[in-house]
Amino acid sequence: MTTPVLTGLLGGSFNPAHGGHRRITLFATEALGLDEVWWLVSPGNPLKPQAGMAPLKARLLSARRQARRARIVPTAIEQRLGTRYTVDTLAKLGRRYPKRRFVWLMGSDNLAQLHRWKDGGMIAGTRPIAVIARPGYDAAAMTSPAMAWLRRYRVSAASIRKRGQWSAPALVYLRFDPDHRSATAIRRADAGWAAALLGEDRDAVVRDRLTFRTIRPREDA
């Protein structure tokens, strides 16, 4: 019997991706025993304003830079799937990659507003969720409508590492030394980061016809 590939999914704008994204991903990978984590670089978050949103190519390039030499796979697969909402993305990924087991990763800021997401309850009911504590958001997360329902399904990180011994709904709450870096602060400090990145990498973007492909060449058998 083939052991399923345990894959974390971290969605976001990555506007831009930064060391904080990398750090929490590496922490979650180790804590949960994940084989790899896919960064789902969103074409557009329905809950975030589009003003100040860099082009998808720039955000994907910034994610690739932060993912170097790690089990992190930045991808714009949501654009290829034609999905905007997490619940639809998860459904299509499940059908497309039946030999993988997906764990949804999110910050505590997102848990605090999960009840506002399209079919947020369905997301929680069909995939394990690992929540990474973020400074300033824990109180809102712990008192959120989503936590009121998910609290009874809290499990340890060790239970996720024991592949095949868990099912959804399941919630893991991960705490580690806080990382205060934010994309908002980076944009404020360098408003031209996207243009600079696209200009510096222009030739590579033109040559790379796989810019928006998912994952690395290794596909599931």
Number of C-alpha atoms within 10 A of each C-alpha: 3 5 10 15 17 21 20 27 21 20 19 17 21 24 25 24 26 18 16 16 21 18 13 23 27 18 15 22 20 14 15 23 18 22 14 19 25 24 29 24 27 24 22 19 16 12 10 9 9 10 6 10 18 19 14 20 18 23 25 27 22 21 27 16 13 20 23 12 7 12 15 25 18 30 24 22 21 24 18 12 12 12 17 15 18 20 19 17 17 20 12 15 15 15 10 11 14 12 15 17 18 24 24 21 23 22 20 24 19 18 27 20 16 21 15 14 16 14 15 17 17 11 21 20 15 17 20 25 25 28 21 23 22 21 13 12 15 17 12 16 23 15 12 17 16 19 19 11 11 18 13 11 13 16 17 15 18 12 15 23 17 11 17 12 8 13 13 14 19 23 24 22 16 19 13 11 9 13 14 10 12 16 17 12 11 15 17 10 10 11 12 11 19 22 14 13 15 18 13 11 13 13 10 12 16 9 9 10 9 9 15 18 14 16 16 9 7 6 7 11 5
